[in-house]
């Protein structure tokens, strides 16, 4: 990435993402444990005491701060449910912060496998709608449609693209979502476990595509549970645990500590 | 992720200062590529220095309109996709687009025309009733779709960037398409009951445009309310049914309210649903003359469309950055 304009004229590094004391809270409806009976709900309405026990708050990210610079590839590690995906959504501006702020250069894009598309529509419609929603023009979508479908490999075993998404296997759906999102180039790119889905040949193709996107993007975030792919692609690693930033440093140092932690 | 109920965030906020210093100074190893933050600048000063903007911040109203306009193809494609997906699980498929309004009209005719006899003072009751039912259904289904527009599409909202107002507007377009289907049925019924097409039929177009703008505004309001108040989806059918009975769908307001107090009469007359229904009846039914229209009816129709359309849009835009929270 040396040919990138990594530094400002004065020799300082240019920040692309600044996360300042970020807190994110999910409100989950319908998580009550029997307390949500009709009588209970009524008495709550009358007395107006306490919050609704049917709504549980989950504090997913607790006060994370860091600054990412242009040209960096940052790995995000941590056990399941440690807040990695949630934080990426907040950086992308898709999920509002409870407190704290995220500053970014341009519009960061989240490339995730969790991106839910419309299950009752055909794969074809989803490709078109996804492209249009990302801000492509009609012509661009038409132009790239073949490319997206071919990349996803959905049609390798017959004409599946004209079937509703609900009939796809989870692997197929994930491949299509990734292919749609990867069709566009991005300033700040965040990749959420995209490498983990799909079969071996699709993984190879998507790794190559991510390397391409990395060249075009200023800063790349990569979430992965595969320490090898983090080691291969990232020069800095953030370790999140229970929504808190546990460690932030060079890949080798953080991964060593993380491996010691997970071996326990 | 330890789920803590209720006070989690509040407690966290109180100890915010100490938590932060722990994570940045003790917890995080400050070696390697983490330089001292921009020479002692605070994060927001640093962001200002390099021209970074707050992620997910709500754009200004003009910018928002521009963004929405640039996604017009997304809106129409989304609406078309929704329409075609609507009845895919039913064997009769798209035939239901016509069958649903027909059956609706038949049920209302059976109950109100034959059993209850609310057709007093109405010459062509079948045309009168069917027009009322179809036009009210347009507003009603726009409201119901609006309530779920944000809360039912959280997956999409949390995955992709687009102006969120696209969703309620697209859902209103779906209902408009449904109404246009119904209009063919309606025109057929009206012709069968002996009406003759005349120049007044041209008034159908402006009446529909105004109602559509009104519905879109209402759907935007309901979408914002529905994204926060999850009980609304349960409550709306009752509110809508009350609204329908008050809108003269199956009886003539001018006939029934002839001896009502002035306040009640005015309230019934300015009701937007009644205004749009009456305009459509006036356009299509010969015996429905301008005497049966409330005073200033076109001004009312236009006023409601502008107030609801603009007001609903601004109201929805005010919470733009918060819809992802759910």
Interface residues (C-beta under 8 A of the other chain):
Chain A: X8 X12 X13 X14 X15 X16 X17 X18 X19 X20 X21 X23 X25 X26 X27 X29 X50 X51 X53 X56 X57 X58 X59 X60 X62 X63 X64 X65 X66 X67 X69 X72 X81 X82 X83 X89 X90 X91 X92 X93 X94 X95 X96 X98 X99 X101 X102 X103 X104 X105 X107 X108 X109 X110 X112 X114 X115 X116 X117 X118 X120 X121 X125 X128 X129 X130 X132 X133 X134 X135 X137 X138 X164 X235 X236 X242 X243 X244 X245 X246 X247 X248 X249 X250 X253 X254 X257
Chain B: X1 X2 X3 X4 X5 X6 X8 X9 X12 X13 X16 X19 X20 X23 X24 X27 X28 X29 X30 X31 X32 X33 X34 X35 X37 X38 X39 X43 X44 X46 X47 X50 X51 X52 X53 X54 X55 X56 X57 X70 X71 X73 X74 X77 X78 X81 X84 X85 X88 X155 X156 X157 X158 X159 X160 X161 X162 X166 X230 X321 X322 X324 X325 X326
